[in-house]
Amino acid sequence: MLSKHVTKIIQSLEKKKFRDKYNLFKTEGGKLVSELLQSDLKIDMLLAYPQWLASHPDIQGVREIVEVNEREMHAISNFQSLPEVIALAEIPEYRYTETEIRQSLSLVLNGIQDPGNLGTILRVADWFGIRYVFCDMDCAGAFSPKCVQASMGAVFRVKTIYTNLVGLLKKFSSPEFHCYGTFLNGENIYKTELSAKGFIIMGNEGRGICPELESCIDSKLTIPSFADSTYSTESLNVGVATGIILSEFKRNN
């Protein structure tokens, strides 16, 4: 039996201020919940139909398991086609070491405001083995329902950290540690020597990278268009661009 109080808390997690208040986020659907169960994140509550629980008898590491009916699931789900299971998990607070960052390639996101785009970027980062993604406070919330869904579980593995990006870039600034940025007028990425260590900055969907961060960049990159017409697509979606850029970095290293 699901209480009205718990129902209201789950419904409120659609909004960032309540995710912050309760330090919880919601994951819907069997596939994503299964990935969440395999992650290191702390799961506070699992809410599922009896048949789903019966087919998953060995669940461990969950603070509370609640059996729900269709009416209760309808009250707490955002899906038109109701899921069999929903999980509530604690929002993690990640730490990094300077050595980890200096020995790897990380993404830096400046004002990525669409949660779907952010989720796609996290999914791409996961595919290419990027462990850390640094975001400024203008970015969408990594644990918003839309971002969690778009990431297809990558948000459970890729460590997303919200911080002051200018301070971060200045902290790691050195001749051996490169800071790349994506621009429409940068150097052709296919003709540029790329390092296996450094930061790759992806800018806002409309405005690009802000001037404060641009001043920290030592290598400006662009993905050239191969279209025959000058009236082709003006730019790439930031999630698509991130995939192309990470692919080229990994191909070169």
PASEBA-1860 file (N, C-alpha, C; in nm, 3 decimals):
! residues 253
1> MLSKHVTK> 0.085/-0.120/0.000/0.000/0.000/0.000/0.088/0.125/0.000 ~ 0.062/0.214/-0.094/0.140/0.336/-0.107/0.066/0.451/-0.039 ~ 0.131/0.514/0.057/0.065/0.622/0.131/0.056/0.749/0.046 ~ -0.037/0.837/0.082/-0.052/0.964/0.010/0.073/1.050/0.025 ~ 0.135/1.043/0.142/0.256/1.122/0.168/0.369/1.081/0.073 ~ 0.391/0.951/0.060/0.497/0.902/-0.029/0.463/0.933/-0.174 ~ 0.336/0.919/-0.209/0.292/0.951/-0.345/0.324/1.096/-0.381 ~ 0.298/1.187/-0.289/0.325/1.329/-0.314/0.475/1.355/-0.328
9> IIQSLEKK> 0.555/1.288/-0.248/0.700/1.305/-0.258/0.749/1.259/-0.396 ~ 0.701/1.143/-0.440/0.743/1.090/-0.570/0.700/1.183/-0.683 ~ 0.578/1.233/-0.675/0.529/1.326/-0.777/0.612/1.455/-0.779 ~ 0.657/1.499/-0.663/0.731/1.625/-0.653/0.871/1.616/-0.714 ~ 0.922/1.494/-0.734/1.059/1.477/-0.785/1.074/1.519/-0.930 ~ 0.962/1.556/-0.994/0.970/1.613/-1.129/1.042/1.747/-1.126 ~ 1.038/1.815/-1.012/1.097/1.949/-1.001/1.230/1.944/-0.926 ~ 1.324/2.024/-0.975/1.459/2.025/-0.920/1.461/2.059/-0.771
17> KFRDKYNL> 1.379/2.155/-0.728/1.386/2.198/-0.588/1.348/2.085/-0.493 ~ 1.262/1.995/-0.539/1.224/1.883/-0.452/1.325/1.768/-0.463 ~ 1.386/1.753/-0.580/1.496/1.655/-0.589/1.608/1.697/-0.495 ~ 1.635/1.827/-0.491/1.738/1.878/-0.399/1.695/1.862/-0.253 ~ 1.569/1.888/-0.226/1.518/1.881/-0.089/1.530/1.739/-0.033 ~ 1.488/1.641/-0.112/1.488/1.502/-0.065/1.614/1.426/-0.105 ~ 1.697/1.490/-0.189/1.819/1.426/-0.242/1.787/1.291/-0.308 ~ 1.677/1.290/-0.384/1.632/1.169/-0.451/1.599/1.198/-0.598
25> FKTEGGKL> 1.612/1.096/-0.681/1.564/1.105/-0.819/1.489/0.977/-0.853 ~ 1.410/0.984/-0.959/1.322/0.873/-0.997/1.369/0.809/-1.128 ~ 1.363/0.676/-1.131/1.395/0.600/-1.252/1.277/0.509/-1.283 ~ 1.232/0.511/-1.409/1.115/0.432/-1.447/1.149/0.327/-1.552 ~ 1.086/0.210/-1.540/1.098/0.106/-1.641/1.197/-0.002/-1.604 ~ 1.168/-0.124/-1.647/1.249/-0.239/-1.609/1.394/-0.230/-1.652 ~ 1.420/-0.182/-1.775/1.558/-0.178/-1.824/1.644/-0.083/-1.742 ~ 1.594/0.039/-1.721/1.673/0.137/-1.647/1.686/0.100/-1.499
33> VSELLQSD> 1.579/0.046/-1.442/1.588/0.006/-1.302/1.688/-0.109/-1.285 ~ 1.691/-0.201/-1.381/1.790/-0.310/-1.375/1.932/-0.255/-1.379 ~ 1.955/-0.153/-1.464/2.088/-0.092/-1.469/2.120/-0.019/-1.340 ~ 2.019/0.046/-1.283/2.038/0.114/-1.155/2.076/0.015/-1.046 ~ 2.012/-0.100/-1.045/2.041/-0.203/-0.944/2.184/-0.256/-0.956 ~ 2.241/-0.249/-1.076/2.378/-0.295/-1.098/2.482/-0.187/-1.069 ~ 2.436/-0.065/-1.046/2.528/0.047/-1.023/2.567/0.055/-0.876 ~ 2.651/0.154/-0.846/2.694/0.176/-0.707/2.604/0.275/-0.632
41> LKIDMLLA> 2.500/0.324/-0.698/2.413/0.423/-0.634/2.326/0.359/-0.527 ~ 2.291/0.439/-0.427/2.209/0.390/-0.316/2.061/0.403/-0.353 ~ 1.990/0.292/-0.349/1.849/0.289/-0.387/1.764/0.296/-0.260 ~ 1.681/0.398/-0.254/1.600/0.421/-0.135/1.472/0.338/-0.136 ~ 1.408/0.329/-0.253/1.278/0.260/-0.259/1.255/0.201/-0.398 ~ 1.196/0.084/-0.400/1.157/0.017/-0.524/1.007/-0.004/-0.519 ~ 0.936/0.043/-0.622/0.790/0.031/-0.626/0.755/-0.048/-0.752 ~ 0.689/-0.162/-0.735/0.671/-0.251/-0.849/0.542/-0.331/-0.839
49> YPQWLASH> 0.498/-0.379/-0.957/0.385/-0.471/-0.961/0.426/-0.605/-0.900 ~ 0.331/-0.680/-0.846/0.363/-0.811/-0.786/0.434/-0.905/-0.882 ~ 0.392/-0.906/-1.010/0.453/-0.998/-1.106/0.599/-0.964/-1.133 ~ 0.632/-0.833/-1.129/0.772/-0.794/-1.150/0.856/-0.839/-1.030 ~ 0.805/-0.819/-0.912/0.877/-0.861/-0.791/0.894/-1.013/-0.787 ~ 0.793/-1.084/-0.833/0.801/-1.231/-0.834/0.908/-1.281/-0.930 ~ 0.930/-1.206/-1.038/1.031/-1.247/-1.137/1.171/-1.195/-1.103 ~ 1.181/-1.117/-0.995/1.311/-1.065/-0.948/1.322/-1.091/-0.797
57> PDIQGVRE> 1.333/-1.217/-0.758/1.329/-1.251/-0.614/1.458/-1.220/-0.538 ~ 1.567/-1.194/-0.609/1.697/-1.180/-0.542/1.746/-1.037/-0.532 ~ 1.656/-0.941/-0.531/1.695/-0.800/-0.524/1.760/-0.771/-0.389 ~ 1.875/-0.704/-0.395/1.947/-0.669/-0.272/1.987/-0.522/-0.276 ~ 2.017/-0.468/-0.159/2.068/-0.332/-0.150/1.964/-0.223/-0.164 ~ 1.837/-0.257/-0.148/1.729/-0.158/-0.156/1.672/-0.138/-0.016 ~ 1.660/-0.014/0.026/1.614/0.014/0.162/1.471/-0.034/0.185 ~ 1.384/-0.010/0.086/1.243/-0.048/0.102/1.184/-0.091/-0.032
65> IVEVNERE> 1.111/-0.200/-0.031/1.042/-0.249/-0.151/0.892/-0.243/-0.126 ~ 0.821/-0.177/-0.219/0.677/-0.157/-0.202/0.603/-0.217/-0.321 ~ 0.507/-0.301/-0.293/0.422/-0.358/-0.398/0.310/-0.259/-0.427 ~ 0.291/-0.226/-0.556/0.188/-0.129/-0.594/0.093/-0.189/-0.697 ~ -0.027/-0.130/-0.704/-0.123/-0.172/-0.806/-0.125/-0.071/-0.920 ~ -0.208/-0.095/-1.020/-0.210/-0.009/-1.139/-0.252/0.134/-1.106 ~ -0.348/0.149/-1.017/-0.393/0.283/-0.979/-0.280/0.362/-0.913 ~ -0.206/0.297/-0.826/-0.095/0.364/-0.757/0.019/0.395/-0.855
73> MHAISNFQ> 0.046/0.303/-0.947/0.151/0.327/-1.046/0.114/0.444/-1.136 ~ -0.012/0.454/-1.170/-0.058/0.565/-1.254/-0.035/0.699/-1.185 ~ -0.046/0.702/-1.053/-0.031/0.826/-0.977/0.114/0.873/-0.969 ~ 0.210/0.781/-0.984/0.351/0.819/-0.965/0.435/0.812/-1.092 ~ 0.377/0.762/-1.201/0.454/0.748/-1.325/0.427/0.862/-1.422 ~ 0.529/0.894/-1.503/0.514/0.993/-1.610/0.484/0.927/-1.744 ~ 0.496/0.796/-1.750/0.482/0.724/-1.876/0.335/0.707/-1.914 ~ 0.306/0.720/-2.044/0.171/0.692/-2.091/0.142/0.543/-2.081
81> SLPEVIAL> 0.242/0.463/-2.118/0.233/0.319/-2.099/0.301/0.288/-1.966 ~ 0.224/0.250/-1.867/0.277/0.240/-1.731/0.390/0.137/-1.720 ~ 0.497/0.172/-1.648/0.607/0.078/-1.626/0.569/-0.025/-1.520 ~ 0.642/-0.134/-1.516/0.619/-0.235/-1.413/0.689/-0.201/-1.282 ~ 0.789/-0.111/-1.292/0.869/-0.082/-1.174/0.923/0.061/-1.180 ~ 0.932/0.123/-1.064/0.992/0.255/-1.047/1.088/0.247/-0.928 ~ 1.201/0.315/-0.940/1.297/0.318/-0.829/1.328/0.461/-0.790 ~ 1.347/0.483/-0.662/1.395/0.611/-0.610/1.536/0.589/-0.557
89> AEIPEYRY> 1.629/0.671/-0.601/1.768/0.655/-0.557/1.824/0.788/-0.510 ~ 1.926/0.781/-0.427/1.991/0.902/-0.376/2.074/0.966/-0.487 ~ 2.069/1.098/-0.494/2.154/1.171/-0.589/2.297/1.169/-0.536 ~ 2.390/1.113/-0.611/2.527/1.100/-0.560/2.602/1.233/-0.562 ~ 2.696/1.246/-0.472/2.785/1.362/-0.470/2.926/1.311/-0.498 ~ 2.972/1.335/-0.620/3.098/1.276/-0.664/3.218/1.363/-0.626 ~ 3.329/1.297/-0.606/3.458/1.362/-0.584/3.556/1.313/-0.692 ~ 3.656/1.392/-0.718/3.760/1.350/-0.813/3.896/1.381/-0.753
97> TETEIRQS> 3.997/1.313/-0.803/4.133/1.345/-0.763/4.201/1.415/-0.880 ~ 4.296/1.501/-0.849/4.367/1.574/-0.954/4.441/1.478/-1.046 ~ 4.495/1.371/-0.990/4.567/1.272/-1.072/4.474/1.208/-1.173 ~ 4.353/1.171/-1.130/4.256/1.110/-1.221/4.230/1.199/-1.342 ~ 4.207/1.326/-1.315/4.172/1.419/-1.422/4.290/1.443/-1.515 ~ 4.408/1.460/-1.459/4.526/1.490/-1.542/4.567/1.372/-1.630 ~ 4.523/1.253/-1.595/4.560/1.134/-1.672/4.450/1.088/-1.768 ~ 4.349/1.172/-1.788/4.235/1.127/-1.869/4.174/1.241/-1.950
105> LSLVLNGI> 4.075/1.206/-2.028/3.999/1.302/-2.107/3.863/1.320/-2.040 ~ 3.823/1.446/-2.018/3.695/1.474/-1.953/3.615/1.574/-2.036 ~ 3.485/1.569/-2.021/3.397/1.666/-2.087/3.364/1.780/-1.992 ~ 3.353/1.900/-2.049/3.312/2.019/-1.974/3.194/2.080/-2.050 ~ 3.081/2.094/-1.983/2.959/2.140/-2.048/2.919/2.279/-1.999 ~ 2.905/2.370/-2.094/2.874/2.510/-2.065/2.732/2.543/-2.111 ~ 2.638/2.545/-2.016/2.502/2.588/-2.046/2.422/2.495/-2.134 ~ 2.440/2.364/-2.119/2.358/2.268/-2.193/2.223/2.260/-2.121
113> QDPGNLGT> 2.124/2.328/-2.175/2.000/2.350/-2.100/1.891/2.248/-2.127 ~ 1.901/2.177/-2.237/1.799/2.077/-2.267/1.835/1.945/-2.201 ~ 1.751/1.893/-2.111/1.785/1.768/-2.041/1.800/1.649/-2.135 ~ 1.728/1.652/-2.248/1.744/1.545/-2.347/1.882/1.547/-2.409 ~ 1.932/1.668/-2.440/2.068/1.680/-2.493/2.171/1.635/-2.391 ~ 2.151/1.676/-2.265/2.245/1.636/-2.161/2.247/1.485/-2.145 ~ 2.129/1.423/-2.146/2.123/1.278/-2.135/2.194/1.209/-2.250 ~ 2.177/1.262/-2.371/2.245/1.206/-2.488/2.396/1.218/-2.473
121> ILRVADWF> 2.443/1.333/-2.425/2.587/1.354/-2.406/2.642/1.254/-2.304 ~ 2.568/1.231/-2.196/2.614/1.134/-2.095/2.618/0.994/-2.154 ~ 2.522/0.962/-2.237/2.520/0.831/-2.303/2.641/0.814/-2.395 ~ 2.671/0.919/-2.471/2.788/0.918/-2.559/2.917/0.908/-2.477 ~ 2.924/0.986/-2.369/3.042/0.983/-2.282/3.066/0.842/-2.228 ~ 2.959/0.778/-2.185/2.968/0.642/-2.132/3.023/0.546/-2.239 ~ 2.974/0.561/-2.361/3.016/0.474/-2.472/3.166/0.487/-2.499 ~ 3.217/0.610/-2.490/3.357/0.634/-2.521/3.448/0.633/-2.398
129> GIRYVFCD> 3.396/0.586/-2.286/3.480/0.567/-2.168/3.518/0.693/-2.094 ~ 3.437/0.799/-2.107/3.463/0.923/-2.033/3.406/0.907/-1.893 ~ 3.489/0.923/-1.792/3.446/0.899/-1.654/3.385/1.022/-1.588 ~ 3.434/1.141/-1.627/3.388/1.264/-1.561/3.330/1.363/-1.662 ~ 3.216/1.420/-1.626/3.155/1.528/-1.702/3.131/1.643/-1.604 ~ 3.194/1.757/-1.633/3.180/1.875/-1.547/3.079/1.971/-1.609 ~ 2.985/2.019/-1.529/2.879/2.108/-1.577/2.879/2.237/-1.497 ~ 2.838/2.346/-1.562/2.814/2.468/-1.485/2.670/2.468/-1.435
137> MDCAGAFS> 2.637/2.568/-1.355/2.505/2.572/-1.293/2.393/2.607/-1.391 ~ 2.430/2.647/-1.514/2.329/2.675/-1.616/2.286/2.550/-1.692 ~ 2.355/2.439/-1.668/2.318/2.314/-1.734/2.192/2.255/-1.673 ~ 2.124/2.174/-1.752/2.008/2.101/-1.701/2.052/2.005/-1.590 ~ 1.957/1.959/-1.511/1.988/1.866/-1.404/2.010/1.725/-1.458 ~ 2.122/1.665/-1.422/2.154/1.532/-1.472/2.056/1.426/-1.424 ~ 1.989/1.452/-1.310/1.898/1.353/-1.254/1.751/1.393/-1.270 ~ 1.725/1.483/-1.365/1.586/1.511/-1.401/1.532/1.390/-1.476
145> PKCVQASM> 1.402/1.364/-1.470/1.346/1.245/-1.537/1.382/1.234/-1.685 ~ 1.376/1.346/-1.757/1.404/1.342/-1.901/1.550/1.309/-1.928 ~ 1.641/1.362/-1.847/1.783/1.335/-1.866/1.816/1.190/-1.832 ~ 1.761/1.142/-1.722/1.783/1.002/-1.682/1.739/0.909/-1.794 ~ 1.620/0.937/-1.850/1.567/0.853/-1.957/1.653/0.861/-2.083 ~ 1.693/0.983/-2.121/1.773/1.002/-2.242/1.912/0.940/-2.229 ~ 1.964/0.935/-2.108/2.098/0.879/-2.088/2.100/0.727/-2.098 ~ 1.983/0.665/-2.092/1.971/0.519/-2.098/2.060/0.449/-1.996
153> GAVFRVKT> 2.067/0.507/-1.877/2.142/0.447/-1.768/2.284/0.498/-1.753 ~ 2.333/0.575/-1.850/2.470/0.626/-1.842/2.490/0.717/-1.722 ~ 2.384/0.788/-1.682/2.394/0.879/-1.568/2.426/0.805/-1.439 ~ 2.403/0.673/-1.435/2.436/0.594/-1.317/2.585/0.562/-1.311 ~ 2.655/0.579/-1.423/2.797/0.540/-1.431/2.891/0.659/-1.452 ~ 2.853/0.751/-1.538/2.937/0.869/-1.565/2.922/0.966/-1.448 ~ 3.033/1.011/-1.395/3.030/1.100/-1.278/3.010/1.245/-1.324 ~ 2.892/1.298/-1.294/2.857/1.433/-1.335/2.873/1.527/-1.216
161> IYTNLVGL> 2.956/1.630/-1.235/2.988/1.722/-1.125/2.956/1.864/-1.167 ~ 2.877/1.934/-1.085/2.842/2.074/-1.110/2.940/2.163/-1.033 ~ 3.004/2.255/-1.105/3.109/2.335/-1.042/3.131/2.465/-1.118 ~ 3.218/2.550/-1.064/3.260/2.672/-1.133/3.362/2.632/-1.240 ~ 3.324/2.645/-1.366/3.408/2.594/-1.474/3.534/2.676/-1.495 ~ 3.525/2.807/-1.479/3.645/2.890/-1.496/3.751/2.850/-1.393 ~ 3.708/2.833/-1.269/3.801/2.790/-1.165/3.860/2.653/-1.194 ~ 3.777/2.563/-1.246/3.823/2.428/-1.281/3.931/2.433/-1.389
169> LKKFSSPE> 3.905/2.510/-1.495/4.000/2.516/-1.607/4.131/2.581/-1.565 ~ 4.123/2.684/-1.483/4.245/2.750/-1.436/4.326/2.658/-1.345 ~ 4.257/2.579/-1.267/4.324/2.486/-1.175/4.410/2.385/-1.251 ~ 4.360/2.339/-1.366/4.430/2.234/-1.440/4.513/2.288/-1.557 ~ 4.516/2.419/-1.572/4.588/2.479/-1.685/4.737/2.448/-1.679 ~ 4.789/2.388/-1.787/4.932/2.359/-1.797/4.963/2.324/-1.942 ~ 5.090/2.337/-1.985/5.126/2.305/-2.124/5.099/2.159/-2.161 ~ 5.101/2.069/-2.062/5.083/1.927/-2.089/4.936/1.884/-2.089
177> FHCYGTFL> 4.849/1.972/-2.038/4.708/1.936/-2.024/4.626/2.032/-2.110 ~ 4.574/1.982/-2.221/4.508/2.069/-2.319/4.362/2.096/-2.283 ~ 4.318/2.212/-2.327/4.178/2.251/-2.312/4.122/2.281/-2.451 ~ 4.038/2.190/-2.500/3.980/2.203/-2.634/3.841/2.263/-2.624 ~ 3.805/2.341/-2.725/3.671/2.397/-2.732/3.615/2.381/-2.871 ~ 3.484/2.370/-2.882/3.420/2.350/-3.012/3.360/2.481/-3.061 ~ 3.398/2.519/-3.184/3.354/2.645/-3.244/3.322/2.624/-3.392 ~ 3.243/2.712/-3.448/3.213/2.704/-3.592/3.334/2.744/-3.676
185> NGENIYKT> 3.425/2.824/-3.616/3.542/2.873/-3.691/3.673/2.816/-3.636 ~ 3.668/2.698/-3.576/3.789/2.638/-3.522/3.869/2.563/-3.627 ~ 3.973/2.494/-3.584/4.054/2.412/-3.674/3.980/2.282/-3.706 ~ 3.999/2.236/-3.827/3.938/2.110/-3.871/3.983/1.997/-3.779 ~ 3.889/1.934/-3.710/3.925/1.830/-3.614/3.995/1.711/-3.680 ~ 3.967/1.688/-3.808/4.026/1.575/-3.879/4.171/1.601/-3.921 ~ 4.216/1.726/-3.904/4.353/1.761/-3.941/4.432/1.812/-3.820 ~ 4.379/1.788/-3.701/4.440/1.840/-3.579/4.494/1.726/-3.494
193> ELSAKGFI> 4.613/1.745/-3.440/4.669/1.646/-3.347/4.594/1.657/-3.214 ~ 4.540/1.546/-3.169/4.456/1.545/-3.050/4.522/1.466/-2.937 ~ 4.512/1.519/-2.817/4.574/1.455/-2.701/4.477/1.358/-2.634 ~ 4.532/1.260/-2.565/4.451/1.164/-2.490/4.414/1.217/-2.352 ~ 4.468/1.335/-2.317/4.443/1.393/-2.185/4.399/1.538/-2.202 ~ 4.300/1.578/-2.124/4.258/1.717/-2.130/4.109/1.734/-2.111 ~ 4.064/1.856/-2.135/3.921/1.890/-2.128/3.869/1.917/-2.268 ~ 3.747/1.873/-2.295/3.676/1.910/-2.418/3.552/1.987/-2.375
201> IMGNEGRG> 3.544/2.114/-2.417/3.430/2.198/-2.378/3.326/2.199/-2.488 ~ 3.203/2.170/-2.450/3.088/2.179/-2.540/2.999/2.293/-2.491 ~ 2.960/2.381/-2.584/2.888/2.501/-2.545/2.737/2.491/-2.557 ~ 2.672/2.596/-2.511/2.527/2.609/-2.514/2.470/2.586/-2.654 ~ 2.350/2.527/-2.660/2.288/2.490/-2.787/2.274/2.608/-2.883 ~ 2.254/2.728/-2.832/2.235/2.844/-2.920/2.351/2.941/-2.919 ~ 2.408/2.967/-2.801/2.511/3.070/-2.787/2.653/3.017/-2.799 ~ 2.671/2.888/-2.786/2.805/2.832/-2.789/2.876/2.851/-2.656
209> ICPELESC> 3.009/2.855/-2.660/3.091/2.866/-2.540/3.100/3.013/-2.498 ~ 3.083/3.040/-2.370/3.084/3.178/-2.321/3.226/3.236/-2.326 ~ 3.240/3.370/-2.335/3.372/3.434/-2.345/3.466/3.400/-2.230 ~ 3.412/3.386/-2.108/3.497/3.357/-1.993/3.569/3.223/-2.009 ~ 3.499/3.125/-2.064/3.561/2.994/-2.086/3.647/2.993/-2.212 ~ 3.605/3.070/-2.312/3.681/3.076/-2.437/3.824/3.123/-2.411 ~ 3.841/3.213/-2.316/3.975/3.266/-2.286/4.067/3.159/-2.224 ~ 4.009/3.049/-2.176/4.089/2.942/-2.115/4.126/2.833/-2.216
217> IDSKLTIP> 4.073/2.842/-2.336/4.091/2.736/-2.436/4.220/2.757/-2.514 ~ 4.297/2.650/-2.531/4.422/2.662/-2.609/4.412/2.597/-2.746 ~ 4.299/2.530/-2.775/4.283/2.469/-2.907/4.135/2.471/-2.946 ~ 4.103/2.549/-3.050/3.965/2.558/-3.098/3.944/2.459/-3.212 ~ 3.837/2.380/-3.200/3.810/2.275/-3.298/3.675/2.298/-3.366 ~ 3.664/2.247/-3.488/3.535/2.247/-3.556/3.518/2.116/-3.631 ~ 3.394/2.075/-3.649/3.361/1.960/-3.734/3.320/2.018/-3.869 ~ 3.399/1.997/-3.972/3.367/2.058/-4.102/3.244/1.993/-4.165
225> SFADSTYS> 3.170/2.073/-4.240/3.056/2.021/-4.315/3.106/1.966/-4.448 ~ 3.049/1.855/-4.491/3.084/1.796/-4.620/2.970/1.809/-4.720 ~ 2.875/1.896/-4.687/2.760/1.916/-4.776/2.801/1.987/-4.903 ~ 2.735/1.956/-5.013/2.766/2.018/-5.143/2.716/2.161/-5.151 ~ 2.606/2.191/-5.081/2.543/2.322/-5.092/2.579/2.411/-4.974 ~ 2.591/2.540/-5.002/2.616/2.637/-4.894/2.491/2.659/-4.810 ~ 2.377/2.608/-4.858/2.251/2.625/-4.785/2.215/2.498/-4.708 ~ 2.315/2.428/-4.660/2.292/2.306/-4.584/2.264/2.340/-4.437
233> TESLNVGV> 2.254/2.238/-4.355/2.231/2.256/-4.212/2.336/2.349/-4.152 ~ 2.290/2.444/-4.071/2.381/2.545/-4.015/2.476/2.488/-3.911 ~ 2.427/2.396/-3.829/2.511/2.340/-3.723/2.457/2.204/-3.681 ~ 2.534/2.135/-3.597/2.494/2.004/-3.548/2.434/2.015/-3.409 ~ 2.343/1.924/-3.378/2.295/1.911/-3.241/2.414/1.882/-3.151 ~ 2.414/1.938/-3.031/2.530/1.927/-2.942/2.558/1.782/-2.902 ~ 2.455/1.700/-2.891/2.476/1.559/-2.860/2.544/1.486/-2.974 ~ 2.500/1.514/-3.097/2.561/1.455/-3.216/2.706/1.500/-3.228
241> ATGIILSE> 2.730/1.630/-3.209/2.865/1.685/-3.219/2.958/1.621/-3.116 ~ 2.908/1.600/-2.995/2.990/1.538/-2.890/3.032/1.397/-2.931 ~ 2.941/1.323/-2.990/2.973/1.188/-3.035/3.082/1.187/-3.142 ~ 3.072/1.277/-3.239/3.172/1.285/-3.346/3.308/1.322/-3.289 ~ 3.309/1.420/-3.200/3.435/1.469/-3.144/3.503/1.362/-3.058 ~ 3.427/1.296/-2.972/3.486/1.192/-2.888/3.535/1.074/-2.973 ~ 3.463/1.043/-3.077/3.506/0.935/-3.167/3.642/0.967/-3.229 ~ 3.659/1.093/-3.270/3.786/1.132/-3.333/3.899/1.133/-3.231
249> FKRNN> 3.872/1.178/-3.109/3.975/1.175/-3.005/4.019/1.031/-2.978 ~ 3.923/0.941/-2.966/3.957/0.801/-2.936/4.026/0.735/-3.055 ~ 3.987/0.771/-3.176/4.051/0.713/-3.295/4.198/0.754/-3.302 ~ 4.228/0.874/-3.255/4.365/0.925/-3.261/4.451/0.877/-3.145 ~ 4.390/0.815/-3.047/4.467/0.775/-2.929/4.438/0.629/-2.893
END
